[in-house]
Amino acid sequence: MNIVGRAKSPTPKFFKVLRSIGMALLAISGSIIAAPVILPVAVVSIARYAALAGGVISIISQITVDDTANREQAITNRLKKDNQNLPRDGIK
């Protein structure tokens, strides 16, 4: 499975929550970094590390795949393909 396929696959609930936390961390730290006022160097440095951590958490959480949902989707697709050529009653 490639990266695009993993990103489009269903994500487990825990990782959806974790992705939201990472995005919030990224947004807060981004606003601190872009603040028009002069902030202490330590605050800006912590905000940079928080932005990095938030981005990594969000990316890893997005590409985590729910295997049970993938198996169910594969079974559904296979059944649809198998049923595609079956004769229908009353339909010619």
Contacts in CASP RR format, 6 or more apart in sequence:
PFRMAT RR
TARGET T0000
AUTHOR 0000-0000-0000
METHOD contacts of the structure
MODEL  1
MNIVGRAKSPTPKFFKVLRSIGMALLAISGSIIAAPVILPVAVVSIARYA
ALAGGVISIISQITVDDTANREQAITNRLKKDNQNLPRDGIK
1 9 0 8 1.000
1 65 0 8 1.000
3 63 0 8 1.000
6 63 0 8 1.000
6 65 0 8 1.000
7 62 0 8 1.000
7 63 0 8 1.000
9 65 0 8 1.000
9 66 0 8 1.000
9 69 0 8 1.000
9 70 0 8 1.000
10 65 0 8 1.000
10 66 0 8 1.000
10 69 0 8 1.000
10 70 0 8 1.000
10 73 0 8 1.000
11 19 0 8 1.000
11 61 0 8 1.000
11 62 0 8 1.000
11 64 0 8 1.000
11 65 0 8 1.000
11 66 0 8 1.000
12 64 0 8 1.000
12 66 0 8 1.000
15 61 0 8 1.000
15 62 0 8 1.000
15 64 0 8 1.000
16 61 0 8 1.000
18 57 0 8 1.000
18 61 0 8 1.000
19 57 0 8 1.000
19 58 0 8 1.000
19 61 0 8 1.000
19 62 0 8 1.000
21 57 0 8 1.000
22 53 0 8 1.000
22 54 0 8 1.000
22 55 0 8 1.000
22 57 0 8 1.000
22 58 0 8 1.000
22 61 0 8 1.000
23 54 0 8 1.000
23 55 0 8 1.000
23 58 0 8 1.000
25 50 0 8 1.000
25 51 0 8 1.000
25 53 0 8 1.000
25 54 0 8 1.000
25 55 0 8 1.000
25 57 0 8 1.000
26 50 0 8 1.000
26 51 0 8 1.000
26 54 0 8 1.000
26 55 0 8 1.000
26 58 0 8 1.000
28 50 0 8 1.000
29 47 0 8 1.000
29 48 0 8 1.000
29 50 0 8 1.000
29 51 0 8 1.000
29 54 0 8 1.000
30 47 0 8 1.000
30 51 0 8 1.000
32 39 0 8 1.000
32 43 0 8 1.000
32 44 0 8 1.000
32 47 0 8 1.000
33 44 0 8 1.000
33 47 0 8 1.000
33 48 0 8 1.000
33 51 0 8 1.000
END
